[in-house]
């Protein structure tokens, strides 16, 4: 588990990347130990994810089984955090970019904390705004998050924008498939 200093440094690096400052990468622990410690970000993101799941579940007209929702969403959450690193390992090797694999996963994991915080804040704000304005705000935020993810991938891999876009799309497809699988269980 990373210490407080490493977490704050990594979050600052993610923040710098959000401003399209490639020097944000220097704030991450880009060692193998830093790779494994970056998965601590999943613990930081979990409460916000639980809020989103709770909001979605409570908005559905049908009654839901809390235990089943918890189990399905927990499994999906863990799978989602594992899917991209596994797929990225294969793709970075195929593309000859595996020298930057650790940097990619570290930056990807820590940037998820900022992405999730921004998304949850906007979703919660959308609850009190008129529906059209809330929807617009969520849509714009989603677009900004996708651009941010693309920049993080491109910067961490030191690759072209096209390769970064391909990995971003692979991440989105994998996450969507996992989410759809969890929804089918429910």
KACORFEN-V86447 format. One record per pair of residues at least 4 apart in sequence whose ideal C-beta (glycine too) atoms are under 6 Angstrom apart, sorted by sequence separation. I is the first residue (numbers start at 1). J is the second residue. D is the distance in Angstrom with one decimal. If there is no record, write none. Layout:
I/J/D + I/J/D
This chain:
2/6/3.8 + 30/34/5.6 + 45/49/5.7 + 53/57/6.0 + 54/58/6.0 + 69/73/5.8 + 70/74/5.9 + 79/83/5.9 + 84/88/5.6 + 88/92/5.7 + 100/104/5.8 + 104/108/5.9 + 107/111/5.9 + 112/116/5.9 + 129/133/4.5 + 151/155/5.9 + 152/156/6.0 + 159/163/4.1 + 2/7/5.2 + 16/21/4.3 + 29/34/2.8 + 64/69/5.5 + 92/97/4.4 + 93/98/4.7 + 129/134/4.2 + 154/159/5.9 + 159/164/5.9 + 92/98/4.6 + 17/24/3.8 + 57/64/5.3 + 154/161/5.8 + 16/24/3.0 + 126/134/3.0 + 92/101/4.7 + 154/164/3.6 + 13/24/4.3 + 126/137/5.8 + 153/164/4.2 + 57/69/5.5 + 126/138/5.6 + 13/27/3.0 + 150/164/5.2 + 153/167/5.1 + 12/27/5.2 + 13/28/4.9 + 122/137/5.3 + 153/168/5.8 + 88/104/6.0 + 122/138/5.7 + 9/27/4.8 + 10/28/5.4 + 150/168/5.1 + 122/141/4.4 + 149/168/5.5 + 53/73/5.1 + 85/105/5.1 + 6/29/5.7 + 115/145/4.9 + 2/37/4.1 + 2/40/5.4 + 1/40/5.8 + 42/81/4.8 + 111/152/4.8 + 107/152/5.0 + 107/156/4.2 + 104/156/4.2 + 103/156/4.5 + 104/157/5.4 + 100/157/4.8 + 100/158/5.7 + 97/157/5.1 + 97/159/5.9 + 35/102/4.7 + 45/112/5.7 + 38/106/4.4 + 41/109/4.4 + 45/113/5.8 + 48/116/4.7 + 41/110/5.3 + 44/113/5.1 + 51/120/5.9 + 35/105/5.8 + 35/106/5.8 + 38/109/3.9 + 41/112/5.5 + 45/116/4.7 + 30/102/5.8 + 34/106/5.5 + 38/110/5.8 + 41/113/5.1 + 48/120/4.4 + 30/103/5.1 + 30/106/5.9 + 28/106/4.8 + 87/170/5.7 + 84/171/4.9 + 87/174/5.9 + 83/174/4.3 + 80/175/5.3 + 14/110/4.6 + 18/114/5.9 + 14/111/4.5 + 80/178/4.9 + 79/178/4.9 + 10/110/4.3 + 14/114/4.9 + 76/178/5.2 + 76/182/3.5 + 73/182/5.8 + 72/182/4.6 + 72/185/4.2 + 72/186/5.5 + 18/148/5.6 + 20/151/5.8 + 22/155/4.9 + 17/152/5.4
